[in-house]
Amino acid sequence: MNILVINSGSSSIKYQLIDMTTEKALCSGLVERIGEGMGALTHKINPGTDTEKKFSFEQDFPTHVEGMERVVELITDAEKGVIASTRDIHAVGHRVLLGGEEIKEPVRVNDWVKGVIRDYIPLGPLHNAANLAGIEVAMKLFPHAPSVAVFDTEFHQTMPEKAYLYPLPYELYKELRLRRYGFHGTSHAYVTRKAAEFLGKPASEVNLITCHLGNGCSMAAVQNGRCVDTTMGITPLEGLMMGTRCGDIDPALVPFLMEKKGWGPAEMDTVMNKKSGLKGICGMNDMRDVHAAREKGDAKAQLAFDMFVYRIRKYVGAFAVVLGRIDAVVFTAGIGENDDFVRSEVCRDMPLLGLEIDAQANAKRSGEIRAISTSASRIPVLIVPTNEELAIAQATQSVLK
């Protein structure tokens, strides 16, 4: 079975065609700047292997339809493609942001599912609308291939009321569905399963603190394989400091800044989502640039790094109390998998938890699951590479079976 995985953004489409016999990607790519004049498309055959081939193109993509049509041309092309025709795509798995309380597991797309996605556009205006557009384009281009929606919020739907409700008037929750939903759920669920396998335990018996650290960052407290708390909230803005997102702030700052700066809701939202976090403190949102700057003595870059690490450490402590027993602390995603200094600083000087990092193991680069803690560490510290596209493909295959 070949499954096409699509992550449709407001002005982009990420795609990956996976052969489920081997669980390897046949091709992958990214369509960018849809609806913004001249767009760009990057297409890779056998991505991440010694035989990888990369192709880049520029053209106008007025809508997602033109973007996906170009993708179809490429993946079926005699030179740049990997399949003979669209009939070799047997199913399409879609990453969708919000399924709310109505959808708590991967589901085959029908009119009701599309209606739920549409209903949650007010809470995820950019993502849910784009996700729905991607679904409708795929159903038009691949009418023979069933579409399955896999929601970013699914894994966190096991949180208890005391964790997901905001202490606001209860009628606002009932009327407007205001609650914490959590995101990066596909990644947290995937690394939970993989960490359990590595530890030699059933997933239903592991307690983990999972740290998904990239340009967007979130953590989850996983008890007996189920999420009981997470850092993100009704939107991906809550929680940790991120590349351009502020994370937790005093909510009274919002009306204060709107009044003092004369900002409207849209401007305030842009500041918190796109101009804050690492970028807001030091002007850089890529952690590699932050490291380069602080190593040259840039005080703001050092401050941004210290703030970033401090907030992760705070949540590690909080989730440790929530869980009581911890089988492992897990790092994943771009920063979590590749930044040894972030990992060592997060775990440094934690006598209450007894985390102890092996410097040599931590510095080693590898795409494999591995422990980076010493034998003396009371709690194992793991790196578990995430693979959200494969997780979506596996969920799609499971639903269709």
RAZI-V263755 format. One record per helix or strand of 3 or more residues. SS is the DSSP state (H for helix, E for strand). FROM is the first residue (numbers start at 1). LEN is the number of residues. If there is no record, write none. Layout:
# RAZI-V263755
ss={SS & SS}
from={FROM & FROM}
len={LEN & LEN}
This chain:
# RAZI-V263755
ss={E & E & E & E & E & H & H & E & H & H & E & H & H & H & H & H & E & E & E & H & H & H & H & H & E & H & H & H & E & H}
from={2 & 13 & 24 & 38 & 53 & 64 & 86 & 91 & 111 & 125 & 146 & 154 & 161 & 170 & 185 & 203 & 208 & 217 & 226 & 252 & 265 & 277 & 287 & 299 & 328 & 333 & 340 & 359 & 380 & 388}
len={7 & 7 & 9 & 8 & 8 & 12 & 3 & 6 & 9 & 17 & 6 & 5 & 4 & 7 & 15 & 3 & 6 & 7 & 5 & 10 & 10 & 6 & 9 & 25 & 5 & 6 & 8 & 5 & 4 & 13}
